[in-house]
Amino acid sequence: MPSTFRIPKARITGLYGKVMSAYARRTFGEIPDGLCVYFHHKPLMKAVIGFEGKVAKWDALDPTLKSYAQLASAGVIGCSWCLDFGYFKAHDEGLDLAKVSEVLRWRESDVFTPLERDVLEYAEAMSTTPLTVTDEMVAGLVDQLGNAAVVELTQMVAVENMRSRFNSAAGLQSQGYSDVCELPLAVPSDGVRPA
């Protein structure tokens, strides 16, 4: 389903626009719809791009757990753009797509380890309103991952909440990034994404 663009696409112009467009096409095959919205407010867009560049360098948390957490968060919020792009990124990073495809139905699936289940539960608990995070969840993750990784996990889920809520509010829908993946992203057996 194409994006509805509640905030209309901006016309991407100027030298910065050309450089950004060329980079996006080379890296992702096309310009992400979010950049077409962000281009209305270039200082904000540049801040988000700079922040995302720094986020990409965080390395205290295993990349697979990070990917699962982001997809679970996007699933709770219902951001089809983020699910599409997150699945594409997991593919691009060489993660096990058979397992990644099960993230949205992790409760029904038998492919996840106890630690992965704890991460998925935490990501969902952080993405609901109101939050349903418990002291026990955090303590268990700290015991298994250490403080630095749990801080990074917590911030990654918060970042994904920011992305998913912005994209959903702006009317962005899946752009078909995940079409290059050999497996579709599975949905729970009831067909309803986690709430």
N, C-alpha and C positions, 0 to 999 in steps of 0.2 A: 504494500500500500504506500503510495507516494506521500511525502510530507505535505501537511496542510498549510504550513507556514502561517501561523496566527500572526507572527511578525513577518512582514514580507521580506523576501530575499533582497539583500542590498546588491547594487551593481558594484562589482569588484573592479576597482580602477587604480590607476597610479602604479608607480614602480613597486611599492610594497605589495600591492594586490597582484601584480604580475609574478613577483618572486614567490609569494605565498601560493598562488594558483599552480605554478610550475612544480613547487615542492609537493603539494597535495596530490597532484595528478601522478607524479613520479612515485610517490610513496603509497598512495591508496587507490590509484586508478581514476579518481575523480575528486572533485572538491566536496568535502563533507558538508552536508546541509547546515550544520551548526556554524561553520565559518561564514556562510552566506548571511546568517542572522547577525553574528558577532560583528561583521564588517560595518554595521551601522554605528558602532561605538569602538573605533580603532584603539584608543588607549586601553579600554577594558579587554578587547580581543588580544592585544599584545601582552597584557598582564596574564591572561588565562593561558596563552601559548607558552609564555615563560615559565609559569607555574607548572604546567603539564610537562615541560621539559625537565624540570627538577624532580617531579614525581617519578618520572620514568627512570631516574637514577637511584631511587631508593632500593636497597638490597638486603635489608635485615630479614625479610620474609620470603620464603620459598615462592618463586614465580607461579607455580601451579596453584598453591593456596591463594595467592593474590588474585589470580584469574577466576577461581571458583567464587571467591568472596564478591568480586565485582559483578559477576553474572547473577549471583543469588540476589544481591542488592537491587540490580536493575530489574530482575524478575518481580520482586516484591512491589517495586514502584510501578512496574508495567511499562517501562521504556523500551519499545521495540527497536528504536534506533540503537540504543546502548547494547541490547542483547545481540543484535546483528553485528555491530562493530566489535563487541567483546569476543564473540565467537570467531570472527575473522582474525582478530589479534591472537587468539589462542592458537589458531591454525598457523598463522604466520610465525609464531614463536615455537612451533613444533610440539605443542602439547598433545597428549593422547585425546583425540577428538571423540573417540568412543566413550570415554569417561566424561569429558567436558560436555558432551551432548546430554548427559544425564543430570546436570546440575539442577535444573528446574524441578526435577522429580526425585531429588536426592533421598527423600524419606521412603520412597517406594523402591529405590534402586539398591542393589547389593554390591555395587562396584566401589563404594567409598570406604576408606579406613575410618576408625573411630576419630582420629584427629581431624580428618577432612570433614566429617559430619559435625564436629564441634565448631569448626570454622564456618561452615554453611549455616548452622543454627545461629551463630553469633551475628553473621552478616544480615540474616533475616531479622533478628531481634533488634539490630541497630537501625533497620530500614522501615520499621513499622511506626505508626503514630498512635498512641505514645510508644516510646521505646519499651521493649520487653527484656532488656539486658539484665542479667542477675549477677550478683557477686560471685556465685559459684561458677558461672560461665567464664568470667574473666579470670578467676583464680585457676581454673582448670587449664585455660589456654596459656597463662603465664607459666604454669608448671611444665607444660609440654613444649612451649616455644621460647620462653624467656621474655623478659620485659620489652626489649627493643623490638622484637618481632610483633608482639601484641600491640605496641604503640603504632607500628607501621600498619598492621592489619586494621586497627581502629580508624586510623586516618584514611586508609584506602577506601574503606566502606563509606566514610564521611564524604570523601571526594566523589565516589560513585553516586552517592545520594545527590550531591550538588549537580553532577552531570545529568543524571537521569531526571531530576526534577526540572532543570532548565530545559532540556530537550523535550520533555513531555509537555511542559507548559507552552513552549514555542510551537508545538504541533509537529515536531519532527518524528518521522516514521522510518522504518527500515529502508535503507538505500540499496539493499541487495549485496552488501559486502560479503555476507556468509555464503552466497551462491557459489563461491569458488571452493567451498569445503565439501568433502565427499559425504558427510553425514549431516542431516538436519539437526537442529537443536530440539530435543524432545520436550514435550510438555507433560505435566502430570496426567494420570489416567482419566481424571475427571475433566480434563481440558481447561482447567482454571489455574492460572498462575498463582503462586502464593500471595496472600494479602497481608 
